Amino acid sequence: MHTFIKNLLNGQSVEWKPLGEVLVRTKGTKITAGQMKELHQENAPIKIFAGGKTFAMVDYGDIPEKDINQKPSIIVKSRGIIEFEYYDKPFSHKNEMWAYHSIDKNIDIKFVYYFLKLNEPFFQNLGSKMQMPQIATPDTDKFKIPIPPLEIQQKIVQILDAFTTVTAELTAEYNLRVKQYQYYRDLLLDFNHLKNPFANGLNVEWKGLGEVAKKIYSGKNKEKTANGIYSIYGSTGIIGKTNIKAHEGEKILVARVGANAGFVHIAQGEYDVSDNTLVIEEDRSQLILKYLYYVLEGMNLNQFAKGAGQPLITGGYLKSITIPIPPLEIQTKIVEILDKFETLTHSISEGLPREIQLRQKQYEYYRELLLNFDTQK
């Protein structure tokens, strides 16, 4: 037990009891994914949880009243991605899941939630033994939890809530910045938009990408090595190492096949490119690389991928895309503006993602410290 916890307890004891003995377990409601989609209304009062991040907001009367839980609860997402979620408004969930609430005045349900979040890897490992990862009610009912005095539980919850609030606020700001970035990217690249400061009186040519790209071709790498010198870029970023240097300098890459088909990113340095990724070498007398990156990113190329099993974007299709080609000095100004937004929204070293990552690590550190009670022997 950490000294901090010993000082916090100040000689008071900690009981360990099975979760099922101290909390009330509740069932969900019988509902299909299709029904959830059909019933969903943005501002409805009841949240129905399904696996992962899936949910629906529904009205009273849409599901049986007996299936609606009004108490602050811990929802157990028991299949697929096994995790716990805390919710303190009216809710229900699909009936393969379950939830817990407390009727014991000496137990803070949020304290139990934080302890279960700390132990999610245990339950995920337990569930991984099944073909479809899943746990059963005895797995949580029999799981022992520490029960320090109520005032200690509340103090721990207060500290951890402060960290999660900061992270939530930063995440909300990040989402806002992403929307701003997308708005200005779309505005600055729409030369017919009246609010585009670069569009007034500007004669913008539209050309096929095949006309302004020196080459569009697929990467060739099919093998990775554990201790290679050079990076291998795949569909969405670096996927491994190789001893073969096939490319150098910045180049635009586009995911060619699979669920990420159409994803646009930039390779840097000395590297090779996998065979499921397209390489674009632009004509720099007509195009600035980063300007082309922003144009292609804004087009959401994934929507043009063909094929049900393995969606595909071809080099031939990319060559057929028409894009606006303003003068190089205008491209430069657009890139300067969008680079600032991109740094703030996407940079893991400078922007909000970096700050969110640091706060999350801080929260996890204190959660482990504050919940590190001696286990019952």
Contacts in CASP RR format, 6 or more apart in sequence:
PFRMAT RR
TARGET T0000
AUTHOR 0000-0000-0000
METHOD contacts of the structure
MODEL  1
MHTFIKNLLNGQSVEWKPLGEVLVRTKGTKITAGQMKELHQENAPIKIFA
GGKTFAMVDYGDIPEKDINQKPSIIVKSRGIIEFEYYDKPFSHKNEMWAY
HSIDKNIDIKFVYYFLKLNEPFFQNLGSKMQMPQIATPDTDKFKIPIPPL
EIQQKIVQILDAFTTVTAELTAEYNLRVKQYQYYRDLLLDFNHLKNPFAN
GLNVEWKGLGEVAKKIYSGKNKEKTANGIYSIYGSTGIIGKTNIKAHEGE
KILVARVGANAGFVHIAQGEYDVSDNTLVIEEDRSQLILKYLYYVLEGMN
LNQFAKGAGQPLITGGYLKSITIPIPPLEIQTKIVEILDKFETLTHSISE
GLPREIQLRQKQYEYYRELLLNFDTQK
1 372 0 8 1.000
1 373 0 8 1.000
1 374 0 8 1.000
2 369 0 8 1.000
2 372 0 8 1.000
4 369 0 8 1.000
4 370 0 8 1.000
5 369 0 8 1.000
5 370 0 8 1.000
5 372 0 8 1.000
5 373 0 8 1.000
8 152 0 8 1.000
8 155 0 8 1.000
8 156 0 8 1.000
8 370 0 8 1.000
9 148 0 8 1.000
9 149 0 8 1.000
9 152 0 8 1.000
12 148 0 8 1.000
12 149 0 8 1.000
12 152 0 8 1.000
14 146 0 8 1.000
14 147 0 8 1.000
14 148 0 8 1.000
14 373 0 8 1.000
14 374 0 8 1.000
15 146 0 8 1.000
15 147 0 8 1.000
16 144 0 8 1.000
16 145 0 8 1.000
16 146 0 8 1.000
16 147 0 8 1.000
16 375 0 8 1.000
16 376 0 8 1.000
17 144 0 8 1.000
17 145 0 8 1.000
17 147 0 8 1.000
18 141 0 8 1.000
18 142 0 8 1.000
18 143 0 8 1.000
18 144 0 8 1.000
18 145 0 8 1.000
19 100 0 8 1.000
19 112 0 8 1.000
19 140 0 8 1.000
19 141 0 8 1.000
19 142 0 8 1.000
19 143 0 8 1.000
19 144 0 8 1.000
19 145 0 8 1.000
20 100 0 8 1.000
20 140 0 8 1.000
20 141 0 8 1.000
20 142 0 8 1.000
22 102 0 8 1.000
22 104 0 8 1.000
22 107 0 8 1.000
22 145 0 8 1.000
22 147 0 8 1.000
23 74 0 8 1.000
23 100 0 8 1.000
23 101 0 8 1.000
23 102 0 8 1.000
23 104 0 8 1.000
23 107 0 8 1.000
23 109 0 8 1.000
23 112 0 8 1.000
24 100 0 8 1.000
24 101 0 8 1.000
24 102 0 8 1.000
24 103 0 8 1.000
25 98 0 8 1.000
25 99 0 8 1.000
25 100 0 8 1.000
25 137 0 8 1.000
25 141 0 8 1.000
26 69 0 8 1.000
26 73 0 8 1.000
26 98 0 8 1.000
26 99 0 8 1.000
26 100 0 8 1.000
26 101 0 8 1.000
27 67 0 8 1.000
27 95 0 8 1.000
27 98 0 8 1.000
28 67 0 8 1.000
28 69 0 8 1.000
28 92 0 8 1.000
28 93 0 8 1.000
28 94 0 8 1.000
28 95 0 8 1.000
28 97 0 8 1.000
28 98 0 8 1.000
28 99 0 8 1.000
29 48 0 8 1.000
29 63 0 8 1.000
29 64 0 8 1.000
29 67 0 8 1.000
29 92 0 8 1.000
29 93 0 8 1.000
29 94 0 8 1.000
29 95 0 8 1.000
30 95 0 8 1.000
31 48 0 8 1.000
31 63 0 8 1.000
31 94 0 8 1.000
31 95 0 8 1.000
33 50 0 8 1.000
33 54 0 8 1.000
36 48 0 8 1.000
36 50 0 8 1.000
36 54 0 8 1.000
36 55 0 8 1.000
36 56 0 8 1.000
36 58 0 8 1.000
37 56 0 8 1.000
39 56 0 8 1.000
39 58 0 8 1.000
39 59 0 8 1.000
39 62 0 8 1.000
40 56 0 8 1.000
40 57 0 8 1.000
40 58 0 8 1.000
41 57 0 8 1.000
41 58 0 8 1.000
41 59 0 8 1.000
42 57 0 8 1.000
43 57 0 8 1.000
44 57 0 8 1.000
44 58 0 8 1.000
44 59 0 8 1.000
44 62 0 8 1.000
45 57 0 8 1.000
45 59 0 8 1.000
45 60 0 8 1.000
45 89 0 8 1.000
45 90 0 8 1.000
46 57 0 8 1.000
46 58 0 8 1.000
46 59 0 8 1.000
46 60 0 8 1.000
46 62 0 8 1.000
46 63 0 8 1.000
46 68 0 8 1.000
46 90 0 8 1.000
46 91 0 8 1.000
46 92 0 8 1.000
47 55 0 8 1.000
47 56 0 8 1.000
47 57 0 8 1.000
47 87 0 8 1.000
47 89 0 8 1.000
47 90 0 8 1.000
47 91 0 8 1.000
47 92 0 8 1.000
48 55 0 8 1.000
48 56 0 8 1.000
48 57 0 8 1.000
48 58 0 8 1.000
48 63 0 8 1.000
48 91 0 8 1.000
48 92 0 8 1.000
48 93 0 8 1.000
48 94 0 8 1.000
49 55 0 8 1.000
49 75 0 8 1.000
49 77 0 8 1.000
49 85 0 8 1.000
49 87 0 8 1.000
49 91 0 8 1.000
49 92 0 8 1.000
49 93 0 8 1.000
49 94 0 8 1.000
49 97 0 8 1.000
50 56 0 8 1.000
50 93 0 8 1.000
50 94 0 8 1.000
50 97 0 8 1.000
51 77 0 8 1.000
51 79 0 8 1.000
51 80 0 8 1.000
51 81 0 8 1.000
51 94 0 8 1.000
51 97 0 8 1.000
52 77 0 8 1.000
52 80 0 8 1.000
52 81 0 8 1.000
52 83 0 8 1.000
60 68 0 8 1.000
63 92 0 8 1.000
67 92 0 8 1.000
68 90 0 8 1.000
68 91 0 8 1.000
68 92 0 8 1.000
69 90 0 8 1.000
69 91 0 8 1.000
69 92 0 8 1.000
69 99 0 8 1.000
69 101 0 8 1.000
70 90 0 8 1.000
71 101 0 8 1.000
71 102 0 8 1.000
72 86 0 8 1.000
72 87 0 8 1.000
72 88 0 8 1.000
72 101 0 8 1.000
72 109 0 8 1.000
72 110 0 8 1.000
73 86 0 8 1.000
73 87 0 8 1.000
73 88 0 8 1.000
73 91 0 8 1.000
73 99 0 8 1.000
73 100 0 8 1.000
73 101 0 8 1.000
73 109 0 8 1.000
74 84 0 8 1.000
74 85 0 8 1.000
74 86 0 8 1.000
74 99 0 8 1.000
74 100 0 8 1.000
74 101 0 8 1.000
74 109 0 8 1.000
74 112 0 8 1.000
74 113 0 8 1.000
74 116 0 8 1.000
75 84 0 8 1.000
75 85 0 8 1.000
75 86 0 8 1.000
75 87 0 8 1.000
75 91 0 8 1.000
75 93 0 8 1.000
75 97 0 8 1.000
75 99 0 8 1.000
76 84 0 8 1.000
76 97 0 8 1.000
76 98 0 8 1.000
76 99 0 8 1.000
76 100 0 8 1.000
76 135 0 8 1.000
76 140 0 8 1.000
77 83 0 8 1.000
77 84 0 8 1.000
77 85 0 8 1.000
77 97 0 8 1.000
78 96 0 8 1.000
78 97 0 8 1.000
78 98 0 8 1.000
78 134 0 8 1.000
78 135 0 8 1.000
78 136 0 8 1.000
79 96 0 8 1.000
79 97 0 8 1.000
79 132 0 8 1.000
79 133 0 8 1.000
79 134 0 8 1.000
80 132 0 8 1.000
80 133 0 8 1.000
80 134 0 8 1.000
81 133 0 8 1.000
82 120 0 8 1.000
82 123 0 8 1.000
82 124 0 8 1.000
82 126 0 8 1.000
82 127 0 8 1.000
82 133 0 8 1.000
82 134 0 8 1.000
82 135 0 8 1.000
83 117 0 8 1.000
83 120 0 8 1.000
83 124 0 8 1.000
84 113 0 8 1.000
84 116 0 8 1.000
84 117 0 8 1.000
84 120 0 8 1.000
86 109 0 8 1.000
86 110 0 8 1.000
86 113 0 8 1.000
91 99 0 8 1.000
93 99 0 8 1.000
98 137 0 8 1.000
98 140 0 8 1.000
100 109 0 8 1.000
100 112 0 8 1.000
100 140 0 8 1.000
101 109 0 8 1.000
102 108 0 8 1.000
102 109 0 8 1.000
102 112 0 8 1.000
105 150 0 8 1.000
106 147 0 8 1.000
106 150 0 8 1.000
107 147 0 8 1.000
107 150 0 8 1.000
107 153 0 8 1.000
108 150 0 8 1.000
108 153 0 8 1.000
108 154 0 8 1.000
108 157 0 8 1.000
110 157 0 8 1.000
110 161 0 8 1.000
111 153 0 8 1.000
111 154 0 8 1.000
111 156 0 8 1.000
111 157 0 8 1.000
112 145 0 8 1.000
114 156 0 8 1.000
114 157 0 8 1.000
114 160 0 8 1.000
114 367 0 8 1.000
114 371 0 8 1.000
115 145 0 8 1.000
115 146 0 8 1.000
115 371 0 8 1.000
116 140 0 8 1.000
116 143 0 8 1.000
116 145 0 8 1.000
117 367 0 8 1.000
118 367 0 8 1.000
118 368 0 8 1.000
118 371 0 8 1.000
119 143 0 8 1.000
123 135 0 8 1.000
123 139 0 8 1.000
123 140 0 8 1.000
124 133 0 8 1.000
126 135 0 8 1.000
126 139 0 8 1.000
127 133 0 8 1.000
127 134 0 8 1.000
127 135 0 8 1.000
144 375 0 8 1.000
144 376 0 8 1.000
146 371 0 8 1.000
146 373 0 8 1.000
147 153 0 8 1.000
148 373 0 8 1.000
156 370 0 8 1.000
156 371 0 8 1.000
159 366 0 8 1.000
159 370 0 8 1.000
160 363 0 8 1.000
160 366 0 8 1.000
160 367 0 8 1.000
160 370 0 8 1.000
163 359 0 8 1.000
163 362 0 8 1.000
163 363 0 8 1.000
163 366 0 8 1.000
163 367 0 8 1.000
164 363 0 8 1.000
166 359 0 8 1.000
167 356 0 8 1.000
167 359 0 8 1.000
167 360 0 8 1.000
167 363 0 8 1.000
170 352 0 8 1.000
170 355 0 8 1.000
170 356 0 8 1.000
170 359 0 8 1.000
171 356 0 8 1.000
173 352 0 8 1.000
174 345 0 8 1.000
174 352 0 8 1.000
174 353 0 8 1.000
174 356 0 8 1.000
177 341 0 8 1.000
177 344 0 8 1.000
177 345 0 8 1.000
177 352 0 8 1.000
178 345 0 8 1.000
180 341 0 8 1.000
180 345 0 8 1.000
181 338 0 8 1.000
181 341 0 8 1.000
181 342 0 8 1.000
181 344 0 8 1.000
181 345 0 8 1.000
182 298 0 8 1.000
184 337 0 8 1.000
184 338 0 8 1.000
184 341 0 8 1.000
185 294 0 8 1.000
185 297 0 8 1.000
185 298 0 8 1.000
185 338 0 8 1.000
185 341 0 8 1.000
186 298 0 8 1.000
187 193 0 8 1.000
187 195 0 8 1.000
187 196 0 8 1.000
188 196 0 8 1.000
188 197 0 8 1.000
188 198 0 8 1.000
188 334 0 8 1.000
188 337 0 8 1.000
188 338 0 8 1.000
189 294 0 8 1.000
189 295 0 8 1.000
189 298 0 8 1.000
189 324 0 8 1.000
189 334 0 8 1.000
190 196 0 8 1.000
190 199 0 8 1.000
191 198 0 8 1.000
191 199 0 8 1.000
191 202 0 8 1.000
191 204 0 8 1.000
191 324 0 8 1.000
191 326 0 8 1.000
192 199 0 8 1.000
193 199 0 8 1.000
198 326 0 8 1.000
198 330 0 8 1.000
198 333 0 8 1.000
198 334 0 8 1.000
202 326 0 8 1.000
202 327 0 8 1.000
202 330 0 8 1.000
204 324 0 8 1.000
204 325 0 8 1.000
204 326 0 8 1.000
205 324 0 8 1.000
205 325 0 8 1.000
206 322 0 8 1.000
206 323 0 8 1.000
206 324 0 8 1.000
206 325 0 8 1.000
207 286 0 8 1.000
207 322 0 8 1.000
207 323 0 8 1.000
207 325 0 8 1.000
208 319 0 8 1.000
208 320 0 8 1.000
208 321 0 8 1.000
208 322 0 8 1.000
208 323 0 8 1.000
209 216 0 8 1.000
209 280 0 8 1.000
209 318 0 8 1.000
209 319 0 8 1.000
209 320 0 8 1.000
209 321 0 8 1.000
209 322 0 8 1.000
209 323 0 8 1.000
210 216 0 8 1.000
210 318 0 8 1.000
210 319 0 8 1.000
210 320 0 8 1.000
212 282 0 8 1.000
212 283 0 8 1.000
212 286 0 8 1.000
212 287 0 8 1.000
212 323 0 8 1.000
212 325 0 8 1.000
213 280 0 8 1.000
213 281 0 8 1.000
213 282 0 8 1.000
213 283 0 8 1.000
213 287 0 8 1.000
213 318 0 8 1.000
213 319 0 8 1.000
214 281 0 8 1.000
214 282 0 8 1.000
214 283 0 8 1.000
215 279 0 8 1.000
215 280 0 8 1.000
215 281 0 8 1.000
216 278 0 8 1.000
216 279 0 8 1.000
216 280 0 8 1.000
216 281 0 8 1.000
216 315 0 8 1.000
216 316 0 8 1.000
216 318 0 8 1.000
216 319 0 8 1.000
217 278 0 8 1.000
217 279 0 8 1.000
217 315 0 8 1.000
218 256 0 8 1.000
218 275 0 8 1.000
218 276 0 8 1.000
218 277 0 8 1.000
218 278 0 8 1.000
218 279 0 8 1.000
218 315 0 8 1.000
219 246 0 8 1.000
219 272 0 8 1.000
219 273 0 8 1.000
219 274 0 8 1.000
219 275 0 8 1.000
219 277 0 8 1.000
219 278 0 8 1.000
219 279 0 8 1.000
220 246 0 8 1.000
220 272 0 8 1.000
220 273 0 8 1.000
220 275 0 8 1.000
221 232 0 8 1.000
221 242 0 8 1.000
221 244 0 8 1.000
221 246 0 8 1.000
221 272 0 8 1.000
221 273 0 8 1.000
221 274 0 8 1.000
221 275 0 8 1.000
222 274 0 8 1.000
222 275 0 8 1.000
223 242 0 8 1.000
224 232 0 8 1.000
224 239 0 8 1.000
224 240 0 8 1.000
224 241 0 8 1.000
224 242 0 8 1.000
225 241 0 8 1.000
225 242 0 8 1.000
225 243 0 8 1.000
226 241 0 8 1.000
227 241 0 8 1.000
228 241 0 8 1.000
228 242 0 8 1.000
228 243 0 8 1.000
229 241 0 8 1.000
229 242 0 8 1.000
229 243 0 8 1.000
229 245 0 8 1.000
230 241 0 8 1.000
230 242 0 8 1.000
230 243 0 8 1.000
230 244 0 8 1.000
230 245 0 8 1.000
230 270 0 8 1.000
230 271 0 8 1.000
230 272 0 8 1.000
231 238 0 8 1.000
231 240 0 8 1.000
231 241 0 8 1.000
231 242 0 8 1.000
231 269 0 8 1.000
231 270 0 8 1.000
231 271 0 8 1.000
231 272 0 8 1.000
232 238 0 8 1.000
232 239 0 8 1.000
232 240 0 8 1.000
232 241 0 8 1.000
232 242 0 8 1.000
232 271 0 8 1.000
232 272 0 8 1.000
232 273 0 8 1.000
232 274 0 8 1.000
233 239 0 8 1.000
233 253 0 8 1.000
233 265 0 8 1.000
233 267 0 8 1.000
233 271 0 8 1.000
233 272 0 8 1.000
233 273 0 8 1.000
233 274 0 8 1.000
233 277 0 8 1.000
234 253 0 8 1.000
234 255 0 8 1.000
234 273 0 8 1.000
234 274 0 8 1.000
234 276 0 8 1.000
234 277 0 8 1.000
235 255 0 8 1.000
235 256 0 8 1.000
235 257 0 8 1.000
235 258 0 8 1.000
235 260 0 8 1.000
235 261 0 8 1.000
235 263 0 8 1.000
235 274 0 8 1.000
235 276 0 8 1.000
235 277 0 8 1.000
236 255 0 8 1.000
236 260 0 8 1.000
236 263 0 8 1.000
236 265 0 8 1.000
237 253 0 8 1.000
237 265 0 8 1.000
239 274 0 8 1.000
242 272 0 8 1.000
244 272 0 8 1.000
245 270 0 8 1.000
245 271 0 8 1.000
245 272 0 8 1.000
246 271 0 8 1.000
246 272 0 8 1.000
246 273 0 8 1.000
247 267 0 8 1.000
247 270 0 8 1.000
247 271 0 8 1.000
247 272 0 8 1.000
247 273 0 8 1.000
247 279 0 8 1.000
248 269 0 8 1.000
248 270 0 8 1.000
248 271 0 8 1.000
249 267 0 8 1.000
249 268 0 8 1.000
249 269 0 8 1.000
249 270 0 8 1.000
250 266 0 8 1.000
250 267 0 8 1.000
250 268 0 8 1.000
250 269 0 8 1.000
250 289 0 8 1.000
251 266 0 8 1.000
251 267 0 8 1.000
251 279 0 8 1.000
251 280 0 8 1.000
251 281 0 8 1.000
251 289 0 8 1.000
252 264 0 8 1.000
252 265 0 8 1.000
252 266 0 8 1.000
252 267 0 8 1.000
252 279 0 8 1.000
252 280 0 8 1.000
252 282 0 8 1.000
252 289 0 8 1.000
252 292 0 8 1.000
252 293 0 8 1.000
252 296 0 8 1.000
253 264 0 8 1.000
253 265 0 8 1.000
253 266 0 8 1.000
253 267 0 8 1.000
253 273 0 8 1.000
253 277 0 8 1.000
253 278 0 8 1.000
253 279 0 8 1.000
253 280 0 8 1.000
254 262 0 8 1.000
254 263 0 8 1.000
254 264 0 8 1.000
254 277 0 8 1.000
254 278 0 8 1.000
254 280 0 8 1.000
254 296 0 8 1.000
254 301 0 8 1.000
254 313 0 8 1.000
254 318 0 8 1.000
255 261 0 8 1.000
255 262 0 8 1.000
255 263 0 8 1.000
255 264 0 8 1.000
255 276 0 8 1.000
255 277 0 8 1.000
255 278 0 8 1.000
255 313 0 8 1.000
256 262 0 8 1.000
256 276 0 8 1.000
256 277 0 8 1.000
256 278 0 8 1.000
256 312 0 8 1.000
256 313 0 8 1.000
256 314 0 8 1.000
256 315 0 8 1.000
257 276 0 8 1.000
257 310 0 8 1.000
257 311 0 8 1.000
257 312 0 8 1.000
257 313 0 8 1.000
258 276 0 8 1.000
258 305 0 8 1.000
258 310 0 8 1.000
258 311 0 8 1.000
258 312 0 8 1.000
259 311 0 8 1.000
260 302 0 8 1.000
261 301 0 8 1.000
261 302 0 8 1.000
261 305 0 8 1.000
261 311 0 8 1.000
261 312 0 8 1.000
261 313 0 8 1.000
262 301 0 8 1.000
262 302 0 8 1.000
262 304 0 8 1.000
262 305 0 8 1.000
262 313 0 8 1.000
263 301 0 8 1.000
263 302 0 8 1.000
264 293 0 8 1.000
264 296 0 8 1.000
264 297 0 8 1.000
264 301 0 8 1.000
266 289 0 8 1.000
266 290 0 8 1.000
266 293 0 8 1.000
267 273 0 8 1.000
267 279 0 8 1.000
273 279 0 8 1.000
278 313 0 8 1.000
278 315 0 8 1.000
278 318 0 8 1.000
280 292 0 8 1.000
280 318 0 8 1.000
282 289 0 8 1.000
282 292 0 8 1.000
286 325 0 8 1.000
286 328 0 8 1.000
287 325 0 8 1.000
287 331 0 8 1.000
288 328 0 8 1.000
288 331 0 8 1.000
288 332 0 8 1.000
288 335 0 8 1.000
290 335 0 8 1.000
290 338 0 8 1.000
290 339 0 8 1.000
291 331 0 8 1.000
291 332 0 8 1.000
291 334 0 8 1.000
291 335 0 8 1.000
292 323 0 8 1.000
294 334 0 8 1.000
294 335 0 8 1.000
294 338 0 8 1.000
295 323 0 8 1.000
295 324 0 8 1.000
296 323 0 8 1.000
299 321 0 8 1.000
301 313 0 8 1.000
302 311 0 8 1.000
302 313 0 8 1.000
304 313 0 8 1.000
304 317 0 8 1.000
305 311 0 8 1.000
305 312 0 8 1.000
305 313 0 8 1.000
306 312 0 8 1.000
306 313 0 8 1.000
326 334 0 8 1.000
343 350 0 8 1.000
343 351 0 8 1.000
344 350 0 8 1.000
344 351 0 8 1.000
344 352 0 8 1.000
345 351 0 8 1.000
345 352 0 8 1.000
345 353 0 8 1.000
346 353 0 8 1.000
347 353 0 8 1.000
347 354 0 8 1.000
348 354 0 8 1.000
348 357 0 8 1.000
END
